[in-house]
């Protein structure tokens, strides 16, 4: 494979796209061909494809009358500013739609009323501040108040989602950095997406060596991570090994590389999820994924506390979150085709999980 020219690779990719135009049973051929081709290009093998549905079933808790509020997961999203209010909502409401009992959002004061207006189901904390609203001489005290407020809740959370709709205001990012440090001190898992990835790419010490951190980069975010950590460009000819190296380079955090197939590694193995999915690429699907992964990571950790897991709970959470989103997206696309929106996919999360794990009555 090392000697393959760019033209040969482009022809292989064209073949994959052509296969994707067929329907019915040909879709299965396309899925199989896609993973084999991607594995070939990455220097891996088709065995990277994981039985994602079985893993999802193994960590999804049953619904029992004896359970009480909070046992199915308490998730907190840290994000949301003046410009971006949809992303934290998508992440937080997805967690509830999948089965978490409580979902919080820590956002700026400007974003809070908007997010509250989207849904009464969310617990919204308007505690974050941006630079424009804080005088330089007050920044230290305001930052301390933010941490003080978050500390009241931190021990209750099963997982944090850092980054949806966060923005890149310097003071706001400093405050979130301190929240992440507190989460590490409390051993709270973190799923980091969106502008949270911008933050950690420029401050790797926030997640370096923390095995409860999950990064969910898209193609551009992954490129920046590779350049920062490995000091090179993305190499899809040896993609599996590069993903392993990247996960090791950030100290064993789990990385979910989003794409036509999702690839997941914590520096020990690489797993692929390529089943289901949708050709529609509307904005907000990554926010659904971050909320989904947060729930499944919390469930996988609950399961690990009762029995020795076959793989890392963060890896299992990524695999389950990936396959559920892909299933919901496929259902939404069947109904809406080109007009599919993130809200359509969210409405199919419950149905998709029920198909995988029917509730016994």
Phi and psi in degrees as a GROMACS rama.xvg file:
@    title "Ramachandran Plot"
@    xaxis  label "Phi"
@    yaxis  label "Psi"
@TYPE xy
-59.4665  -33.3349  UNK-2
-86.2304  -0.158927  UNK-3
-66.3115  136.571  UNK-4
-81.8458  164.911  UNK-5
-60.9119  -33.9207  UNK-6
-64.4441  -40.2585  UNK-7
-64.2486  -44.2742  UNK-8
-62.5068  -41.5924  UNK-9
-62.6437  -37.4964  UNK-10
-66.1328  -38.5723  UNK-11
-63.087  -42.9503  UNK-12
-65.7758  -35.8849  UNK-13
-63.1573  -40.2543  UNK-14
-59.9142  -42.4801  UNK-15
-61.2809  -44.9249  UNK-16
-63.7617  -37.945  UNK-17
-64.2964  -43.0352  UNK-18
-61.2967  -32.1282  UNK-19
-68.483  -13.2734  UNK-20
-78.5961  -13.916  UNK-21
-85.5726  161.827  UNK-22
-120.433  -176.045  UNK-23
64.6221  -135.205  UNK-24
-65.7648  -21.1488  UNK-25
-64.882  -23.5009  UNK-26
-62.6016  -36.1125  UNK-27
-66.2878  -37.5885  UNK-28
-62.664  -41.6892  UNK-29
-62.6673  -44.8123  UNK-30
-60.3473  -44.9011  UNK-31
-64.5773  -44.2856  UNK-32
-65.001  -40.2533  UNK-33
-59.5943  -49.1562  UNK-34
-68.2023  -37.0856  UNK-35
-65.3987  -41.8821  UNK-36
-67.124  -44.542  UNK-37
-64.1486  -38.3928  UNK-38
-64.5209  -39.9954  UNK-39
-63.8262  -45.3346  UNK-40
-65.4582  -28.1705  UNK-41
-92.6312  1.08637  UNK-42
79.6374  11.7007  UNK-43
-103.224  -151.847  UNK-44
-142.328  161.556  UNK-45
-59.9139  -15.144  UNK-46
-66.7219  -10.5072  UNK-47
-64.2477  -25.9777  UNK-48
-62.9  127.671  UNK-49
-106.607  153.93  UNK-50
-78.959  80.1721  UNK-51
-65.7444  -37.3544  UNK-52
-65.2809  -40.9453  UNK-53
-62.6014  -40.6823  UNK-54
-64.8433  -43.3303  UNK-55
-57.9863  -46.6455  UNK-56
-61.4124  -36.5354  UNK-57
-70.1698  -23.6552  UNK-58
-109.22  -7.26127  UNK-59
-78.9027  119.524  UNK-60
-72.1156  149.283  UNK-61
-74.6589  156.573  UNK-62
-93.6698  116.633  UNK-63
-127.63  143.613  UNK-64
-59.8061  -22.4933  UNK-65
-79.0231  -13.8668  UNK-66
-75.502  149.554  UNK-67
-119.525  167.488  UNK-68
-57.5104  128.702  UNK-69
108.15  -24.1347  UNK-70
-68.5617  -25.0378  UNK-71
-89.0883  6.6125  UNK-72
122.518  136.076  UNK-73
-125.094  110.806  UNK-74
-111.329  143.577  UNK-75
-129.118  130.044  UNK-76
-102.167  127.567  UNK-77
-107.094  102.405  UNK-78
169.871  168.26  UNK-79
110.714  116.848  UNK-80
-139.064  -171.253  UNK-81
-53.4038  -46.5726  UNK-82
-78.6835  -30.1546  UNK-83
-125.937  101.529  UNK-84
-113.024  -18.731  UNK-85
-72.078  -41.981  UNK-86
-58.2881  -50.2266  UNK-87
-64.2273  -33.2941  UNK-88
-63.5906  -48.3846  UNK-89
-56.2935  -44.4219  UNK-90
-65.7875  -47.5404  UNK-91
-69.5397  -41.4454  UNK-92
-71.7871  -30.8813  UNK-93
-62.756  -39.8775  UNK-94
-58.8806  -41.8846  UNK-95
-69.1313  -41.1036  UNK-96
-63.2332  -29.7128  UNK-97
-79.2052  -30.4535  UNK-98
141.432  1.31999  UNK-99
-63.1431  148.324  UNK-100
-82.544  -36.1063  UNK-101
-136.607  140.558  UNK-102
-137.315  120.968  UNK-103
-107.694  155.491  UNK-104
-132.34  123.257  UNK-105
-102.671  112.462  UNK-106
-138.71  -179.457  UNK-107
-76.2764  163.193  UNK-108
-64.699  -32.7543  UNK-109
-68.0013  -35.7547  UNK-110
-79.9067  -26.5176  UNK-111
-56.5834  -51.4446  UNK-112
-59.7618  -36.0051  UNK-113
-66.5403  -47.9509  UNK-114
-64.8255  -40.484  UNK-115
-58.6278  -37.3764  UNK-116
-68.5069  -23.7607  UNK-117
-68.1782  -38.7508  UNK-118
-160.639  133.735  UNK-119
-77.9219  -4.6666  UNK-120
-75.4025  -21.5535  UNK-121
-91.7708  146.231  UNK-122
-98.367  111.259  UNK-123
-108.369  128.158  UNK-124
-113.213  105.38  UNK-125
-85.0092  70.2301  UNK-126
-112.605  -16.1014  UNK-127
-82.1811  153.616  UNK-128
-131.22  149.06  UNK-129
-104.604  163.833  UNK-130
-57.1715  -37.3599  UNK-131
-63.6917  -23.2953  UNK-132
-100.818  3.43068  UNK-133
-129.4  127.155  UNK-134
-71.4614  150.97  UNK-135
-55.5177  -40.8775  UNK-136
-71.0195  -13.3725  UNK-137
-101.175  -6.95455  UNK-138
-61.2435  -39.9494  UNK-139
-63.6962  -44.3907  UNK-140
-70.3051  -37.9507  UNK-141
-65.199  -42.6194  UNK-142
-60.1641  -40.8195  UNK-143
-64  -37.6566  UNK-144
-67.2506  -37.364  UNK-145
-60.6385  -48.0609  UNK-146
-64.5966  -38.9632  UNK-147
-60.5393  -40.9315  UNK-148
-69.4547  -42.4537  UNK-149
-66.2605  -36.5774  UNK-150
-59.5372  -27.2052  UNK-151
-65.0841  -24.657  UNK-152
-111.129  -21.6553  UNK-153
-51.8352  -45.7417  UNK-154
-66.4069  -16.0105  UNK-155
-84.068  -19.6214  UNK-156
-84.0867  143.211  UNK-157
-91.0792  -23.0428  UNK-158
-165.583  144.712  UNK-159
-106.447  146.779  UNK-160
-113.04  118.622  UNK-161
-108.14  119.37  UNK-162
125.537  -27.6437  UNK-163
-60.1732  119.795  UNK-164
67.5222  21.4174  UNK-165
-71.1488  -37.3565  UNK-166
79.6724  -177.575  UNK-167
-126.99  26.7137  UNK-168
-63.4579  129.635  UNK-169
-58.1051  -45.0331  UNK-170
-67.3031  -41.2261  UNK-171
-61.437  -42.5912  UNK-172
-64.8216  -35.1209  UNK-173
-62.9234  -43.3257  UNK-174
-62.373  -42.093  UNK-175
-68.222  -34.8218  UNK-176
-57.5231  -42.9367  UNK-177
-66.3372  -36.0456  UNK-178
-63.5712  -41.6898  UNK-179
-64.0318  -37.7704  UNK-180
-63.5661  -40.3535  UNK-181
-66.2608  -37.6547  UNK-182
-62.0427  -41.8027  UNK-183
-61.9211  -42.7133  UNK-184
-61.5857  -30.6581  UNK-185
-95.1167  3.59145  UNK-186
55.9736  41.152  UNK-187
-94.7377  127.458  UNK-188
-62.0304  151.797  UNK-189
-133.225  129.826  UNK-190
-103.386  122.199  UNK-191
-115.156  123.211  UNK-192
-141.298  169.778  UNK-193
55.7233  -130.849  UNK-194
-69.1041  -14.4266  UNK-195
-64.4985  -33.6507  UNK-196
-71.0573  -35.2895  UNK-197
-60.0923  -41.2352  UNK-198
-64.3474  -50.3044  UNK-199
-73.2607  -28.0852  UNK-200
-62.5374  -32.728  UNK-201
-93.799  -6.18623  UNK-202
-144.086  70.0175  UNK-203
-61.3892  -23.9161  UNK-204
-62.1105  -18.5186  UNK-205
-65.2759  -29.6566  UNK-206
-124.055  -7.9376  UNK-207
-59.539  126.615  UNK-208
76.0635  10.7786  UNK-209
-106.897  103.388  UNK-210
-71.1325  -10.2707  UNK-211
-93.9533  10.9943  UNK-212
-95.4483  138.979  UNK-213
-125.156  127.656  UNK-214
-108.308  134.582  UNK-215
-123.971  67.5608  UNK-216
-77.4129  144.718  UNK-217
-86.1284  -170.717  UNK-218
-61.0143  -42.5297  UNK-219
-74.9044  -38.7396  UNK-220
-65.9395  -36.329  UNK-221
-66.1961  -41.22  UNK-222
-58.8394  -44.8728  UNK-223
-66.1229  -37.8234  UNK-224
-63.7624  -45.7032  UNK-225
-61.1167  -44.733  UNK-226
-63.987  -37.6907  UNK-227
-72.9889  -47.2229  UNK-228
-84.2898  -46.1558  UNK-229
-97.7987  -7.54997  UNK-230
57.7992  41.8159  UNK-231
-154.757  178.68  UNK-232
-90.9541  164.886  UNK-233
-64.6284  133.636  UNK-234
-123.229  94.9571  UNK-235
-74.0344  -12.5955  UNK-236
-70.0531  -22.9459  UNK-237
-134.104  45.9624  UNK-238
-62.1212  -40.1448  UNK-239
-63.6027  -46.8589  UNK-240
-66.1446  -36.1252  UNK-241
-67.823  -38.2897  UNK-242
-63.8985  -41.9504  UNK-243
-58.8324  -46.4468  UNK-244
-63.7578  -37.8586  UNK-245
-65.629  -45.0779  UNK-246
-62.2876  -39.6999  UNK-247
-67.5383  -35.5508  UNK-248
-66.1629  -26.1791  UNK-249
-98.0045  16.5818  UNK-250
80.7637  26.5103  UNK-251
91.8519  9.64525  UNK-252
-65.0054  152.2  UNK-253
-86.8661  133.939  UNK-254
-116.761  127.595  UNK-255
-109.049  103.835  UNK-256
-86.0825  110.365  UNK-257
-80.1103  146.29  UNK-258
175.503  -161.844  UNK-259
-55.3466  -39.0943  UNK-260
-119.748  145.487  UNK-261
-94.5772  134.004  UNK-262
-117.909  134.669  UNK-263
-129.131  132.477  UNK-264
-152.135  144.988  UNK-265
-114.237  18.4294  UNK-266
94.1919  -3.48032  UNK-267
-108.738  -45.1713  UNK-268
-140.122  168.751  UNK-269
-122.601  130.128  UNK-270
-120.154  146.23  UNK-271
-119.123  142.811  UNK-272
-126.125  115.053  UNK-273
-127.269  -3.52305  UNK-274
-72.853  155.68  UNK-275
59.2846  -147.735  UNK-276
101.402  176.646  UNK-277
-147.372  144.958  UNK-278
-77.528  -8.24886  UNK-279
-79.6763  131.984  UNK-280
-121.53  52.4011  UNK-281
-70.5484  149.892  UNK-282
-65.0188  145.783  UNK-283
108.515  -12.9495  UNK-284
-66.3223  -32.6124  UNK-285
-65.8265  -29.8419  UNK-286
-69.5873  -39.3736  UNK-287
-59.7548  -45.1023  UNK-288
-60.5733  -43.0707  UNK-289
-63.0844  -41.9154  UNK-290
-67.2986  -37.0016  UNK-291
-65.2992  -47.7302  UNK-292
-61.1996  -39.368  UNK-293
-58.8078  -43.6594  UNK-294
-64.9713  -47.7862  UNK-295
-69.3255  -31.7549  UNK-296
-63.7775  -42.4773  UNK-297
-65.1035  -38.8034  UNK-298
-68.5616  -39.5075  UNK-299
-64.9399  -36.2944  UNK-300
-69.4599  -36.4924  UNK-301
-61.7964  -42.812  UNK-302
-66.0047  -40.2434  UNK-303
-64.5853  -27.4781  UNK-304
-71.009  -18.8178  UNK-305
-100.785  -30.1173  UNK-306
-149.527  147.164  UNK-307
-61.5292  120.412  UNK-308
-75.7743  155.159  UNK-309
-78.4184  -20.262  UNK-310
-151.916  172.038  UNK-311
-56.5737  135.253  UNK-312
-57.7953  -33.7458  UNK-313
-68.7725  -37.2729  UNK-314
-66.4258  -44.023  UNK-315
-61.7738  -40.0334  UNK-316
-63.7697  -39.4307  UNK-317
-65.469  -43.2267  UNK-318
-63.074  -46.6728  UNK-319
-65.2165  -44.1355  UNK-320
-62.2789  -38.3946  UNK-321
-64.3761  -50.5516  UNK-322
-69.0764  -32.976  UNK-323
-67.8957  -44.8615  UNK-324
-60.6256  -43.9508  UNK-325
-62.8783  -38.1116  UNK-326
-67.1427  -46.109  UNK-327
-63.2542  -39.3237  UNK-328
-64.7117  -37.1656  UNK-329
-66.7103  -40.4545  UNK-330
-63.5302  -45.571  UNK-331
-62.6285  -38.6301  UNK-332
-69.162  -35.4138  UNK-333
-58.608  -36.4762  UNK-334
-86.1231  -35.2304  UNK-335
-117.284  -12.6751  UNK-336
49.0444  -125.619  UNK-337
-65.9717  -20.9959  UNK-338
-89.2821  7.0651  UNK-339
-58.7846  129.371  UNK-340
-118.367  167.939  UNK-341
-58.8849  -39.0289  UNK-342
-62.8948  -32.577  UNK-343
-65.0071  -41.6147  UNK-344
-65.6783  -41.923  UNK-345
-58.0837  -40.1342  UNK-346
-68.1176  -13.7121  UNK-347
-100.862  0.349252  UNK-348
-62.8399  -46.4841  UNK-349
-63.4621  -45.2857  UNK-350
-59.9102  -43.3386  UNK-351
-65.019  -43.0821  UNK-352
-66.0992  -36.1809  UNK-353
-64.9926  -35.8628  UNK-354
-64.4271  -36.8939  UNK-355
-77.5596  -41.9816  UNK-356
-132.165  79.8075  UNK-357
-60.0874  137.42  UNK-358
-78.0822  122.944  UNK-359
-81.655  140.345  UNK-360
